[in-house]
Amino acid sequence: MILTDYDRELINGIVQRIDFLRAEQELTMYQLALRANMSENSLKFIYKKQSYPNINSLYKICEALGISMSDFFLFEHGGARFTKTELELLRNYEALTPEAKVLLLELSKHLT
């Protein structure tokens, strides 16, 4: 398979995101591979960009990191990086009623 510039950019973004989340949880590559039930070599091939991560591999990695696939890709294109806590706050906010969102917004103005 011939990779285009877009493919390379996508792979780079995926590898950077995996590495960011792995480091955030202070996991070694070996520990992440173990949690994801995949070989360390498979993970290394992804890191070295010698292997295009398939959806199953990404799912296993996300599961090992304790996040959903949507959280993995959330805001990635905008360049924003969110911690696990920040993502939890966003999910909790989304579950609020419209009235509760307004109240929370007003409360947050007085917390800074």
Steps between C-alpha positions, in 0.01 A plus 500: 500500500633841405452764768398850406603813691154497658553140617834591655349803675217287635738231627721766662197647676389159626848416629531840671161453665586149622831626636339799671239282673756230587733758658210666681432169675874443554495171312794349320446368151525149642232572763266646239552201271433264791179684596389507136564126464729555204866433446748771582639459146158581352491820703860583406418453130217752540736741679764462230226552243585167339148376558172677434292452818172331421173569679536190718845608620375850575202360688729282715729795570207724594360232727842461665514877556148504643353726231251460218593524133307826477704642791815392318410708196316777688625845403811351338457692177475831684835442664352508850623241748284410795594307811288213623349727766411768247332242277302375799385855571386538139307172512336599829408840356338337197279294733358809675160647425498834315404676823785337692745602225396864541540477879840335467617768258396773743671319789820457299520876443537547876766232544778681314 
